[in-house]
Amino acid sequence: MIRIEKFSEKNVEKALALKVSDEQLKFVGTVPEIVESMPATGHKHVVLVGDEVVGFFVIDTVYSENYDFCSEGALGLRAFFIDSRHQGKGYGKSTVAALKPYLQQAYSQYSKIYLTVNCKNRSAYRCYLKYGFTDTDELYRDGAAGPQYIMLMETA
Ligand SMILES: CC(C)(COP(=O)(O)OP(=O)(O)OC[C@H]1O[C@@H](n2cnc3c(N)ncnc32)[C@H](O)[C@@H]1OP(=O)(O)O)[C@@H](O)C(=O)NCCC(=O)NCCS
């Protein structure tokens, strides 16, 4: 039911209109901020249901250059969210579950993907853990909003 597509002219307008609640803003930036600040090595993606853009994420191809815990050649998942009007409908879990086959096909030269998730963000942590990522049992402590769990998914 969900589809993953590269962010492009075709979906930019709908992607820019995506929102999370004020309480969730500390866990993820807004799309305009992300578009503005993300270098070309951060590949922006959208999540679609039919013609509707319901979510967004970035595949960071140089994550290991910025995060010591990330082994060389591994990807990073960043800025993943589902629009607040579409949360709680199963799209978050379907997207996390769809990531592995998507990365195997579109990023086959990489064998794993890391992410960090704020320790206070229980719903996102559970979603990642239940649908494909494992907790490395290490914390990333440099996040602006407090410590974060470091999670990993093998894709090879
Ligand atoms: C985390 C997020 C992506 C989940 O997306 P969603 O579409 O609302 O979630 P789903 O309906 O697919 O539910 C997925 C899983 O999340 C977890 N979850 C969702 N809401 C939850 C809640 N209120 N409490 C605990 N777990 C919850 C559950 O594990 C659920 O799976 P289950 O029903 O099989 O147990 C979404 O809440 C979001 O965008 N949050 C704001 C941005 C954010 O925090 N991003 C993560 C940055 S690291």
The ligand as a Gaussian input file, in Angstrom:
#p B3LYP/6-31G(d) Opt

LIG

0 1
 C        7.220000       7.226000      14.547000
 C        6.258000       7.377000      13.374000
 C        7.049000       7.395000      12.080000
 C        5.321000       6.156000      13.379000
 O        4.482000       6.266000      12.244000
 P        2.916000       5.872000      12.272000
 O        2.451000       5.790000      10.867000
 O        2.185000       6.805000      13.174000
 O        2.988000       4.458000      12.976000
 P        2.159000       3.127000      12.650000
 O        0.698000       3.424000      12.698000
 O        2.675000       2.481000      11.429000
 O        2.591000       2.251000      13.906000
 C        3.909000       1.720000      13.880000
 C        4.394000       1.235000      15.183000
 O        4.815000       2.354000      15.954000
 C        4.639000       2.065000      17.297000
 N        3.705000       3.071000      17.815000
 C        2.927000       3.932000      17.102000
 N        2.246000       4.746000      17.941000
 C        2.609000       4.380000      19.189000
 C        2.279000       4.837000      20.491000
 N        1.417000       5.836000      20.682000
 N        2.883000       4.240000      21.550000
 C        3.775000       3.231000      21.363000
 N        4.121000       2.755000      20.168000
 C        3.550000       3.318000      19.098000
 C        4.097000       0.671000      17.401000
 O        5.168000      -0.243000      17.491000
 C        3.416000       0.491000      16.061000
 O        3.403000      -0.813000      15.616000
 P        2.328000      -1.879000      16.190000
 O        0.988000      -1.213000      16.073000
 O        2.488000      -3.081000      15.306000
 O        2.766000      -2.145000      17.606000
 C        5.389000       8.660000      13.523000
 O        4.779000       8.664000      14.777000
 C        6.161000       9.958000      13.343000
 O        6.342000      10.432000      12.228000
 N        6.585000      10.591000      14.458000
 C        7.173000      11.938000      14.428000
 C        8.536000      12.011000      13.812000
 C        9.504000      11.085000      14.478000
 O        9.566000      10.981000      15.695000
 N       10.312000      10.420000      13.657000
 C       11.354000       9.537000      14.117000
 C       12.633000      10.292000      14.158000
 S       13.976000       9.199000      14.641000

